[in-house]
C-alpha cells in the first residue's frame, strides 16, 4: 500500500512540474485554464501526500510521526486547509491574483541546500497571511496538534521573513512563500522510514526516491526575496 501511494505522490509531482512549465505559454492563450491547471496539480500533489500519510499510519512497521515532523506537518496543514476550507484554503499567488486588484507580492524563496549551490526549486507561492491564520486557529479548527504553530514557524524561520517584510513596509497580506522546498523537504524527512516499504515501479518513483535520499534540503535559514507584480500570476 505504501509503495502504491508513493507512486501516486511521485506522479503528482511530475504532473505539477509539467503544468508549471506549461503555465507561461498557456497563460497568454487562456489565463483561467493556465491557473486552473496549476491549482489542480497542486491539490493532487497535496492529496497524494495525505494518502501516503494514511498508508504509513496504517502500517505497524512504520515508526514515523508525520505531525511531529515540522516539514511534513506543514504540508499536511496546507493540504487540510484546502480540503476543509480553512484560512481561505491558503490561497496561492495565482488564485489571489485572479480574484483581486493588481498589487505587488513579496515572494519568499528558500535557496538550495549545502552541496547544491547553484540549484533552485520550481515555485508555487502560497499566502503566508492565510497560513499564519491557520496556525493561529484553535486546534479543533486547524486540526493541528498543540505546538504545531511554533514547530512549523521555527523550522522555516518565519520570523526572519516576517521581519524583512516589516522592515520593507510590506503588509503580511502581500507575503507569499514558496511551498515546493517545504514539500520536497518533507519527502527527505519521511523517506528513511518509508523506504523499506517502497518498490519503485516507474522512472518517476525511482527519481524521487533518489532525490529524497540524496539531495540536501533547502536552506530555510537564508530566505531570498523578490517583489513581483500580481499580473505575473493571474
Backbone as a ProteinNet text record, in pm:
[ID]
protein_1_A
[PRIMARY]
XXXXXXXXXXXXXXXXXXXXXXXXXXXXXXXXXXXXXXXXXXXXXXXXXXXXXXXXXXXXXXXXXXXXXXXXXXXXXXXXXXXXXXXXXXXXXXXXXXXXXXXXXXXXXXXXXXXXXXXXXXXXXXXXXXXXXXXXXXXXXXXXXXXXXXXXXXXXXXXXXXXXXXXXXXXXXXXXXXXXXXXXXXXXXXXXXXXXXXXXXXXXXXXXXXXXXXXXXXXXXXXXXXXXXXXXXX
[TERTIARY]
82.9	0	86.4	190.3	277.3	343.5	389	455.5	361.5	236.7	138.4	111.5	98.8	70.3	191.9	312	430	434.7	396.9	391.4	295.6	180.3	83.8	145.3	214.9	277.7	382.7	465.4	569.8	508.8	402.3	337.7	273.3	218.5	158	264.6	382.6	492.7	531.7	537.7	571.4	467.2	341.1	234.3	239.6	265.4	275.4	388.4	503.6	618.5	583.6	516.4	478.4	384.5	287.2	193.2	261.8	358.1	430.9	512.1	572.4	649.6	560.4	438.8	345.6	271.3	281.3	198.8	217.6	340.9	366.1	309	328.1	278.4	126.1	66.8	-78.3	-144.3	-78.4	-134.2	-163.9	-81.6	-100.8	-222.7	-264.3	-377.9	-505.5	-495.9	-613	-564.8	-569.8	-516.9	-592.1	-723.5	-801.9	-763.4	-744.6	-705.8	-566.3	-475.1	-337.9	-335.3	-406.4	-412.1	-483	-592.8	-668.8	-587.3	-508.2	-424.9	-322.8	-260.6	-160.9	-227.6	-344.3	-414.3	-455.4	-507.4	-548.3	-428.1	-318.2	-197.3	-143.4	-151.3	-108.1	-197.3	-327.8	-420.6	-393.4	-366.7	-335.8	-209.8	-109.3	16.8	-6.8	-87.5	-114.9	-202.6	-300.6	-388.4	-313.6	-222.2	-146.4	-47.8	1.9	86.3	4.1	-117.5	-203.6	-238.6	-258.8	-287	-166.9	-48.1	73.7	84.6	52.4	49.6	-47.4	-166.8	-265.6	-213.2	-147.3	-93.8	17.2	102.5	211.1	156.5	52.2	-7.1	-71.3	-117.6	-183.2	-83.8	44.4	147.5	217.7	198.9	254.4	406.7	472.4	618.5	681.2	598.7	649.8	641.7	753.5	758.5	805.4	710.7	742	622.6	644.6	538	531.1	442	429.6	396.5	303.3	262.8	364.9	457	564.1	684.6	684.3	793	751	828.1	780.1	748	830.1	803.1	683.2	675.3	559.7	432	441.6	327	281.4	375.6	342	267.3	310.9	243.8	103	87.9	-44.7	-136.3	-80.6	-160.6	-208.9	-120.5	-152.8	-264.2	-248.6	-350	-483.9	-480.2	-604.8	-678	-602.5	-665.9	-746.6	-691.8	-764.5	-883.1	-858	-960.9	-1079.5	-1051.6	-1157.7	-1196.6	-1147	-1183.5	-1154.4	-1034.2	-990.4	-890.6	-890.3	-793.2	-788.4	-906.2	-918.6	-857.3	-842.6	-779.1	-631.1	-574.5	-436.6	-416.6	-458.3	-456.7	-315.3	-306.1	-180.9	-176.4	-57.6	-45.3	-130.5	-139.8	-221.9	-368.2	-419.9	-561.4	-591.1	-505.5	-527.3	-523.6	-430.8	-416.8	-539.7	-603	-721.2	-842.9	-841.1	-960.3	-950.4	-834.7	-814.7	-748.4	-749.6	-687.2	-536	-475.2	-331.1	-254.5	-150	-63.6	69.8	164	293.4	296.8	358.2	376.2	522.7	545.1	679.1	692.1	765.4	778	902.5	881.5	989.5	1027.3	1153.9	1204	1311.4	1338.9	1441.2	1545.3	1670.7	1773.4	1810.1	1875.6	1921.9	2016.4	2018.4	2097.3	2242.5	2312.3	2455.9	2487.1	2584.4	2623.2	2542.1	2439.2	2352.1	2358.3	2468.7	2482.6	2458.8	2384.3	2350.4	2220.4	2171.6	2043.1	1928.8	1809.2	1691.8	1569.7	1461.7	1336.5	1235.8	1152.2	1036.5	951.2	866.8	794.8	644.4	586.8	441.4	420.5	388.6	382	243.9	244.9	121.4	117.7	-2.1	-20.6	26.4	125.7	170.1	67.7	-6.4	-113.1	-217.4	-257.5	-353.1	-293.3	-168.9	-104	-94.1	-56.4	-47.2	-182.2	-287.6	-422	-458	-419.1	-443.8	-368.9	-242.2	-160.6	-209.2	-277	-327.3	-463.8	-526.2	-657.6	-646.5	-750.8	-754.1	-737.6	-682.9	-653.1	-776	-891.9	-1011.2	-1054	-1010.8	-1040.9	-931.7	-807.6	-696.9	-667.9	-713.5	-685.6	-537.1	-467.8	-326.5	-308.2	-200.3	-169.7	-129	-144.9	-89.2	61.9	116.7	259.8	299	203.6	236.5	275	214.8	244.9	394.2	450.6	592.8	680.3	633.4	708.6	735.6	631.4	643.2	718.4	678.8	740.4	891.6	932.3	1075.3	1152.7	1093.7	1166.5	1190.8	1095.1	1111.5	1155.3	1190.8	1242.7	1146.1	1020.5	917.3	947.1	1004.1	1032.3	1131.7	1216.1	1315	1246.5	1158.2	1095.8	984.4	922.5	825.8	896.6	1014.5	1091.1	1134.4	1173	1211	1092.2	974.6	854.4	826.9	838.4	815.4	915.5	1042.9	1147.2	1125.6	1059.4	1038.6	894.1	820.9	683.2	592.3	614.8	530.4	426.4	298.6	194.9	201.6	165.8	168.4	82.6	-23.3	-113.9	-47.3	67.4	137	252.8	274.3	386.6	343	417.6	390	516.8	503.8	621.6	615.1	730.4	738.6	720.6	615.1	585.5	662	718.1	782.2	904.2	993.3	1103.7	1055.1	942.5	885.9	834	764.4	710.3	822.6	922.2	1035.7	1114.7	1130.1	1198.1	1124.5	991.6	912.9	941.8	959.7	993.1	1123	1221.4	1350.5	1342.9	1239.4	1220.5	1159.3	1061.2	993.5	1059.2	1147.8	1196.7	1271.5	1344.4	1417.9	1327.7	1214.6	1121.2	1038	1009	919.9	993.5	1123.9	1197.4	1187.7	1192.8	1181.7	1049.2	949.7	816.8	786.9	886.8	868.1	945.5	876	937.3	912.5	1006.3	983	951.2	839.8	795.5	810.4	836.8	846.1	967.4	998.6	1108.4	1083.4	958	925.5	949.5	902	920.3	1067.7	1141.1	1285.5	1355	1316.1	1380.6	1355	1232.4	1201.9	1254.2	1263.7	1332.7	1476.9	1542.6	1682	1695.1	1602.4	1605.5	1591.2	1493.4	1468.1	1583.8	1649	1758.7	1890.4	1909.8	2044.4	2058.6	1950.3	1960.4	1932.8	2020.2	2005.1	1878.4	1820	1702.8	1740.1	1639.5	1659.8	1717.1	1782.8	1835.3	1727	1645.2	1532.3	1577.2	1700.3	1750.2	1804.8	1805.2	1858	1759.5	1639.7	1537.6	1582.2	1531.9	1558.7	1428.3	1437.1	1317.2	1312.9	1192.6	1169.8	1033.5	1029.2	899.8	850.4	731.6	677.1	535.3	497.2	360.4	262.4	145.4	45.6	6.6	28	-8	68.9	181.4	257.4	189.1	102.3	42.3	-103	-164.7	-303.8	-360.9
-121.2	0	126.3	129.7	246.6	269.3	162.1	174.8	234.2	189.4	242.3	390.4	425.9	566.2	655	601.9	679.9	699.6	597.8	610.5	723.1	727.9	834.8	971.3	981.2	1108.2	1148.5	1054	1082.8	1129.4	1063.9	1103.3	1241.3	1271.8	1403.9	1512.9	1484.4	1579.7	1603.6	1496.2	1510.4	1596.9	1569	1643.8	1791.4	1817.6	1956.5	2028.6	1965.6	2025.8	2053.3	1959.6	1978.3	2097.5	2108.8	2220.1	2354.1	2357.6	2482.2	2523.3	2427.8	2461.5	2506.1	2456.2	2494.2	2624.2	2667.8	2779.3	2906	2949.6	3078.7	3084.3	2978.2	2975.7	2971.3	2886.4	2874.5	3000.4	3067.4	3187.9	3294.5	3303.3	3401.7	3369	3242.4	3198.8	3194.7	3135.4	3119.9	3121.9	3239.9	3256.5	3170.9	3163.2	3084.7	2937.4	2885.2	2744.6	2721.6	2814.9	2801.1	2798.3	2891.2	2896	2772.7	2734.2	2617.9	2490.3	2474.5	2354.4	2345.9	2459.1	2461	2435.2	2496.1	2477.7	2331.4	2268.9	2129.1	2037.5	2069.2	1988.5	1999.8	2119.2	2137.8	2059.3	2065.7	1992.5	1842.5	1791.2	1649.8	1612.1	1697.6	1674.2	1665.1	1754.8	1756	1638.2	1604.5	1492	1359.2	1342.4	1217	1209.4	1323.3	1325.1	1278.4	1328.8	1290.1	1141.3	1089.3	946	861.6	910.5	841.4	840.8	952.2	960.3	857.5	845.7	749.1	605.9	576.8	441.8	411.5	509.7	490	470.1	545	534.6	397.7	335.6	205.4	89.3	117.5	13.9	8.4	-102.1	-114.8	-106.7	-144	-146.5	-9	88	223.2	302.9	357.7	441.4	580.8	659	795.6	883.3	990.4	1080.9	1199.6	1191.5	1298.4	1431.8	1430.7	1556	1605.4	1520.1	1562.2	1615	1599.5	1649.3	1782.9	1888.9	2022.5	2037.1	1981.2	1997	1913.7	1790.6	1707.2	1766.6	1819.1	1884.2	2003.9	2080.3	2197.2	2156	2046.5	2000.1	1951.7	1875.5	1827.3	1942.5	2042	2159.8	2231.7	2246.1	2310.9	2234.4	2104.3	2020.2	2029.2	2017.4	2016.5	2149.8	2259.3	2390.2	2395	2338.3	2334.4	2238.1	2119.4	2015.7	2056.1	2125.1	2161.2	2309.7	2379	2519.2	2608.5	2593.1	2677.3	2781.2	2898.6	3004.2	3031.4	3045.8	3072.1	2962.2	2841.9	2734.1	2759	2853.2	2901.2	2927.4	3044.2	3080	3087.8	3047.8	3067	3208.7	3249.9	3380.1	3382.7	3269.2	3260.8	3289.9	3221.8	3237.3	3378.1	3429.3	3564	3667.5	3651.1	3747.2	3748.4	3632.5	3625.5	3689.6	3699.5	3743.3	3883.7	3948.2	4076.9	4177.8	4304	4409.4	4391.1	4453.4	4441.1	4498.9	4428.7	4473.2	4400.9	4436.6	4369.4	4267.2	4153	4049.2	4042.4	4020.9	3991.5	3839.6	3786.2	3641.5	3592	3495.5	3440.1	3303.5	3289	3160.5	3110.6	2981.4	2919.7	2856.9	2899.3	2852.9	2706.6	2649.6	2511.9	2494.9	2375	2348	2317.8	2278.4	2252.8	2145.9	2175.6	2083.2	2098.6	2182.4	2202.8	2347	2414.3	2554.2	2571.5	2674.4	2698.2	2634	2543.1	2480.6	2568.2	2531	2607.4	2516.2	2566.5	2493	2558.3	2476	2531	2599.8	2692.9	2769	2747.6	2758.2	2770.2	2848.7	2976.9	3068.6	3066	3049.1	3044.1	3160.9	3206.9	3321.7	3290.3	3365.8	3346.3	3404.3	3503.1	3556.7	3448.9	3375.1	3266.1	3155.4	3119.5	3012.4	3051.6	3175.2	3222.7	3217.8	3252.8	3248.4	3105.1	3008.3	2868.3	2829.5	2866.8	2829.8	2895.9	3009.5	3080.8	3031	2943.4	2890.8	2793.6	2780.2	2674.4	2537.7	2443.3	2310.8	2242.8	2260.7	2193.7	2248.1	2370.2	2426	2395.2	2408.5	2386.8	2239.6	2152.7	2008.4	1979.3	2071.3	2053.9	2034.1	1969.6	1949.7	2082	2086.2	2198.2	2199	2315.1	2326.3	2324.6	2293.4	2286.9	2423	2527.6	2662.4	2691.3	2673.9	2703.6	2600.2	2476.6	2370.8	2410.8	2455.2	2493.2	2625.1	2723.6	2855.8	2849.6	2775.2	2767	2697.8	2595	2519.2	2601.5	2684.5	2762.7	2906.3	2932.8	3064.3	3176.4	3158.1	3254.5	3395.2	3405.6	3538.6	3614.5	3540.9	3603.8	3677.4	3608.2	3676.3	3771.1	3746.1	3842.2	3972.8	3961.1	4079.9	4158.3	4085.9	4152.6	4230	4169.5	4236.9	4364.7	4358	4476.5	4586.4	4550.4	4648.7	4716.2	4645	4699.2	4742.9	4760	4812	4729.9	4599.3	4509.8	4446.8	4472.3	4412.1	4259.4	4195.9	4049.8	3989.1	4058.1	4007.1	3997.5	4061.6	4056.3	3956.4	3888.2	3794.3	3655.4	3600	3465.9	3382.4	3259.4	3174.9	3057.8	3017.9	2905	2774.8	2702.1	2578.7	2458.5	2467.2	2349.4	2302.9	2391.7	2342.5	2273.3	2316.2	2253.5	2114.2	2100.8	1970.6	1872.9	1918.1	1831.4	1797.2	1895.4	1869.7	1767	1770	1671.6	1530.9	1519.4	1389	1334.6	1421.2	1376.2	1341.4	1390.9	1357.7	1218.4	1184.2	1055.3	939.1	966.6	859.6	751.3	787.6	687.1	582.1	626.3	534.1	455	516.3	451.3	372.2	398.3	335.4	183.5	112.3	-34.6	-83.8	4.2	-34.2	17.1	77.2	133.8	51.8	2.3	-70	12.6	100	190.8	114.5	151.5	80.1	163.7	292.5	380.1	470.8	536.5	633.2	743.6	786.9	896.1	856.1	738.9	698.5	673.9	618.2	599.6	734.5	829.8	961.6	1032.4	1025.2	1096.8	1024.4	892.7	822.6	870.7	877.1	922.4	1066.2	1151.7	1291.8	1304.8	1236.7	1248.1	1191.8	1089.8	1027.3	1104	1172.7	1223.2	1374.6	1446.4	1590.3	1664.4	1757	1832.8	1917.8	1935.6	2022.5	2167.6	2246.7	2390.3	2451.1	2562.6	2637.2	2734.1	2688.1	2769	2888.5	2882.8	2991.4	3109.5	3099.8	3209.2	3243.1	3287.7	3315.6	3423.6	3412.3	3510	3578.2	3703	3783.8	3844.1	3841	3905	3972.9	4096.1	4165.3	4147.6	4088.3	4058.4	4112.2	4161.8	4211	4094.3	4112.4	4005.4	3967.8	4056.5	4026.8	3906.6	3873.4	3756	3624.9	3633.6	3511.3	3490.6	3596.1	3578.6	3696.9
0	0	0	83.9	88.3	-46.4	-108.9	-238.4	-343.5	-344.1	-439.3	-414.2	-287.4	-255.4	-283.7	-264.1	-301	-452	-526.6	-673	-711.7	-647.5	-675.4	-646.2	-533.8	-496	-598.2	-639.5	-738.5	-870.6	-913	-1038.7	-1027.1	-910.7	-893	-895.6	-842.7	-851.7	-996.5	-1073.3	-1216.1	-1287.6	-1262	-1329.1	-1289.2	-1161.6	-1118.1	-1190.6	-1198.5	-1267.7	-1413.6	-1477	-1617.7	-1633.1	-1544.1	-1553.8	-1528.7	-1439.4	-1414.6	-1537.3	-1604.6	-1723.2	-1838.7	-1843	-1949.5	-1919.5	-1795.2	-1748.8	-1832.2	-1849.8	-1914.8	-2055.4	-2131.7	-2269.4	-2272.9	-2189.7	-2188.3	-2133.1	-2038.8	-1978.2	-2083.4	-2186	-2292.7	-2378.3	-2376	-2456.7	-2374.4	-2255.8	-2168.7	-2023.9	-1963.7	-1827.9	-1726.7	-1739.3	-1643.3	-1648.1	-1769	-1780.8	-1724.5	-1751.7	-1702.3	-1550.1	-1488.1	-1342.4	-1287.6	-1350.3	-1305.3	-1309.6	-1414.2	-1425.7	-1312.2	-1281.7	-1174.1	-1039.5	-1017	-891.2	-870.8	-976.6	-965.6	-945.7	-1012.5	-996.8	-854.8	-797.2	-658.8	-564.2	-585	-498.5	-505.2	-625	-641.2	-564.8	-572.8	-502.5	-351.7	-298.6	-155.3	-113.5	-195.7	-162.6	-164.9	-260	-264	-148.1	-103.3	16.7	137	148.7	260.3	253.9	133.7	118.5	158.2	125.9	167.3	319.8	380.8	527.7	585.7	527.1	575.4	563.1	450.6	430.1	530.1	557	652.6	794.3	826.5	960.1	981.6	872.2	881.6	886.9	863.3	862.3	998.5	1069.3	1203.9	1206.6	1096.9	1094.4	1069.3	1040.8	1017.4	1146.4	1185.8	1305.9	1264.8	1215.7	1174.9	1204.8	1277.6	1320.6	1224.5	1128.1	1029.4	1095.7	1188.8	1251.7	1353.4	1392.5	1480.7	1407	1274.9	1190.9	1130.5	1147.3	1107.7	959.3	870.9	728.2	684.9	733.2	699.6	758.3	878.8	941.3	858.9	806.3	724.4	598.5	535.2	412.8	444.9	552.3	589.4	629.9	696.9	732.5	607.3	510.6	382.5	312	308.5	243.1	315.3	447.8	522.9	516.2	506.6	491.2	362.3	256.6	129.6	138.2	194.3	197.8	284.8	395.4	489.9	481.9	379.7	356.1	476.4	530.8	640.8	589.4	650.2	617	466.4	407.4	263	178.1	236.5	162	137.5	209.9	187.7	38.3	-3.1	-145.2	-201.9	-325.3	-398.9	-454	-495.8	-561.8	-688.1	-755.7	-877.2	-845.4	-745.1	-712.2	-662.3	-575.8	-523.3	-635.5	-726.8	-835.8	-926.2	-946.3	-1032.1	-966.4	-833.5	-760.8	-703.9	-718.9	-654	-747.6	-704.2	-782.8	-787.7	-887.5	-906.4	-787.3	-748.9	-640.5	-654	-570.2	-569	-455.6	-483.5	-382.8	-340.6	-212.7	-163.4	-161.2	-257.2	-272.1	-198.7	-111.3	-29.2	-83.8	-117.6	-166.3	-72.2	-81.4	2.8	-89	-78.8	-172.5	-151	-251.9	-243.3	-125	-70.6	48.2	19.3	122.2	114.3	9.8	-73.3	-178.7	-305.1	-301.1	-417.3	-466.2	-436.8	-475.1	-626	-659.8	-799.2	-840.4	-757.6	-785.9	-738.8	-776.2	-735.2	-737.4	-683	-680	-773.4	-833.9	-903.2	-797.1	-835.3	-733.2	-736.7	-620.7	-605.3	-476.5	-493.4	-380.6	-314.9	-182.4	-103.9	-7	20.7	109.1	250.4	297.4	435.5	532.7	491.6	575.6	603.4	500.9	518.7	605.1	576	651.4	799.3	825.4	963.4	1032.7	958.1	1015.1	1055.7	973.3	1007.2	1134.2	1142.3	1258.4	1386.5	1372.8	1490.4	1536.6	1457.8	1495.2	1612.3	1691	1793.2	1726.6	1800.6	1744.3	1686.1	1748	1698	1561.7	1530	1398.3	1296	1336.6	1242.7	1219.9	1312.5	1308.3	1327.8	1392.7	1422.7	1572.5	1608	1749.1	1814.4	1944	2018.3	1997.4	1973	1948.8	1802.5	1713.6	1570.7	1514.8	1569.6	1521.6	1530.5	1649.1	1666.3	1597.7	1590.8	1521.8	1377.3	1308.8	1168.1	1153.5	1231.8	1220.4	1244.7	1346	1377.2	1265.4	1206.3	1104.3	978.5	940.3	817.2	846	972.9	1012.6	973.2	1012.3	975	1026.3	1145.2	1199.7	1112.7	1041.6	953.2	838.8	766.2	652.2	696.2	809	860.9	898.1	959.2	993.9	872.2	767.1	642.7	585.5	591.7	540.2	618.4	748.7	832.5	798.6	786.3	756.4	621.8	530.7	396.2	372.7	481.9	475.9	385.4	385.2	306.5	398.3	377.2	461.8	456.1	566	570.5	460	423	319.2	182.4	165.5	36.5	36.3	149.1	160.4	114.8	21.5	-31.9	-24.5	29.5	44.2	-54.6	-103	-195.5	-118.4	-147.8	-75.1	-129.1	-248	-306.6	-226.8	-182.6	-98.3	28.8	80.6	201.1	167.9	55.8	15.3	-17.1	-91.2	-124.2	2.7	90.5	217.4	301.7	297.8	371.5	319.5	188.2	130.9	185.6	200.5	252.7	400.4	468.9	609.8	626.6	545.7	564.7	491.9	396.5	310.1	386.8	490.1	565.7	627.1	683.3	748.3	648.3	533.2	436.5	329.4	312.7	202.1	199.5	313.2	308.1	251.2	246.7	200.1	58.8	-4.4	-138.3	-240.2	-339.6	-451	-577.7	-612.5	-725	-854	-916	-1036.2	-1162.3	-1147.7	-1264.3	-1252.2	-1362.2	-1361.7	-1259.9	-1248.8	-1157.3	-1011.4	-972.9	-834.3	-803.3	-897.5	-877.9	-861.1	-944.7	-940.6	-808.2	-758.1	-634.3	-511.2	-515	-406.8	-399.1	-515.1	-519.4	-472.2	-517.1	-476.2	-324.8	-269.5	-125.8	-43	-96.4	-22.5	-33.4	-144.2	-173.9	-186.4	-208.8	-230.8	-101.1	-67.4	56.7	54.3	171.1	183.8	156.2	128.1	110.8	238.6	221.8	336.6	383.1	475.6	521.2	605.8	653.1	736.1	659.3	525.2	443	331.5	366.8	264.6	166.8	45.5	-59.6	-97.8	-137.9	-157.9	-298	-354.5	-483.4	-480.2	-523.6	-535.4	-678.1	-691.3	-823.3	-833.9	-951.4	-969.8	-978.7	-925.7	-927.1	-1069.7	-1165.1	-1303.5	-1359.2	-1300.1	-1344.5	-1305.6	-1206.1	-1152.6	-1196.2	-1243.5	-1282.5	-1355.5
[MASK]
++++++++++++++++++++++++++++++++++++++++++++++++++++++++++++++++++++++++++++++++++++++++++++++++++++++++++++++++++++++++++++++++++++++++++++++++++++++++++++++++++++++++++++++++++++++++++++++++++++++++++++++++++++++++++++++++++++++++++

